[in-house]
Amino acid sequence: MNYKKGADVLPARLLKEIQEYVEGSLVYIPKKSNKAGWGYVSGAREAIDRRNRKIMSLFEQGETIEALSDRFHLGEDTIKKIVYRKKSI
């Protein structure tokens, strides 16, 4: 990590504004990034979303939480989080 003195790199008005919130503290400012979210490059996110849609579909067709847990090798609490989630995938 590269530390820089705020007074050396920030405009005076911005430094003054920041001091209103964190005077005398260290603040980490992350780099700008176009980094893809977890699993998007490898395809893992898509595979999990596909699996979760399948679980939701089977649940809607009457499959039990216990049966889904056994079939997908996931804990029952994990299956519940998937099927009772408000947001759709």
N, C-alpha and C positions, 0 to 999 in steps of 0.2 A: 504494500500500500504506500502511496506517495503522499506525504503530508505537505500542504502548502498553507501559507499564512493568508487568511481571508482578506486582509487589507491589501495584499499584493495582487490578488487575482479577481476580486469582486469590485464592481462599481460602488462608490460610497453610499449611494441611496439603497442599494440592495444589501450591503453589509449592515447598514443601520436597521433595515427591516428584519433581517435574520437575527440580529442581536435582541430584538423584542421577544424572540422565542427561545433562543438557546445561548444567551450570552455566557462566555467563558467555558463552553462545552465543546467537545469534539463532535463533529457531524460528518457522517459518511454520505457522499453524494455519488450514487452509482453512475456508471458509464451509460451513455445512450446505447441501446441495443435493439437489434432486429432479431434477436434470438427467438427461435421457435419454442413453443411451450413443450412441456415434458411429453415425450412419446410421439410427437408429430413427425419427426424425421425418421425414426425407426419403424413407425407404423404401429407401435404398441398401443397408442391412444385409440386408434381406429379399431384395433382388435378388441380392446376392452369395451368400447362403445357397442360394437357388434354383439359381443357376448351379453352385455347388459340388456340390449334390445331383445335378444332371444329369451333371456330370463324373464323379462317383463311379459313377453308374449305368452310364454308357457304358464306363467302365473295367472294371466287373464283367462287362459283356457282351463283353469282349475287345478293346476299342479300345486302341490303343497310346498310350503317353505322348507320343510324337512327333506322332501324329495329333491327339490332344486339344490339344496345344500349338498346332498350326496352326489348328485349328477355333475355339478360344476366344481366340486371339491372346495367349497367356500363355507365359511361359518354361517350359521343361521342369521346372526346379526347383520352380516354383510349382505345377505340375500334380502333381508328386510329393508335395509337402506336403499337397495336398488329398486325394489318393487313399490315402496311407499314414498319414494322421492316425488316431490311436487313438479319439478321441472322435467320435461320430457327430453329424451336424447335425440 
